Amino acid sequence: MKFRTEGLIIKEQNIGEQDKLVFALTKSNGVIRAFVKGAKNIKNGKCAAASLLSYSRLTIYKGRESYIIGEAQPIRIFSKLRSDVTKMCLAQYFCELALTICPREQKADSFLSLVLNSLYLLSENKRSADLIKPCLEMRLASMAGYMPDLRMCRECGEYITPLMYFLPRIGALECADCRTDVSEPAIALNEGTLTALRHTVYADDDKLFSFALPKDDLVVLNAASESYLKYRFEKDFKTLVFYKTISS
């Protein structure tokens, strides 16, 4: 079966001297694993289009056990990210998130749009990395069915207080008065950071990245989103560890 779609290359692996194995986040089929013959040859038209972080038009052949990308034309390559080591490392973390969270064998246009928007904002310096990252983390998890309950304190129903706690292991909130189990992992949130965390989950898609937060509060917001994903997906993201090493 042959079909055409658009997709972002989120992982690549060399196979032999000329070929590649790639993972692509596609509009029509979600994350797919596909072979690309001749993709390492710079004279081959598929070389750029089948490279990491390339968003391309793809002609794909589906066999019984694998996909083959027959044709590929680049739409956007995000070349600015490739010239900045720190941004490139963060972009690779975005790709690892997509590989882990985004659906397979089903339509994923909303997931693709979110990842592309995040890469664009990062590439063009439209928003800070510390704002883009938690937005992508929390929204991807929520879209995949892992939305935390940030509506109110899980015990008393209080909507907002000067100090509330986010419980990343269970994805819930507690106000300071209700926090009695200090053994439960928790991140303290002031009113601004709580509002921002709720925004990453509940805001309309076109408003997702439209907020501002002081630098210290962004540090807390990132700690909350990172912790939540670590518990939900039970893994340490290697690309995140490396990004934090070189960006600190």
Secondary structure, 3 states (H helix, E strand, C coil): CEEEEEEEEEEEEEECCCEEEEEEEECCCEEEEEEECCCCCCCCCHHHHCCCCCEEEEEEEECCCCEEEEEEEEEECCHHHHCCHHHHHHHHHHHHHHHHHCCECCCCHHHHHHHHHHHHHHHCCCCCHHHHHHHHHHHHHHHCCCCCCCCCECCCCCCCCCCEEEECCCCEEEEHHHCCCCCCCCEEECHHHHHHHHHHHHCCHHHCCCCCCCHHHHHHHHHHHHHHHHHHHCCCCHHHHHHHHHHC
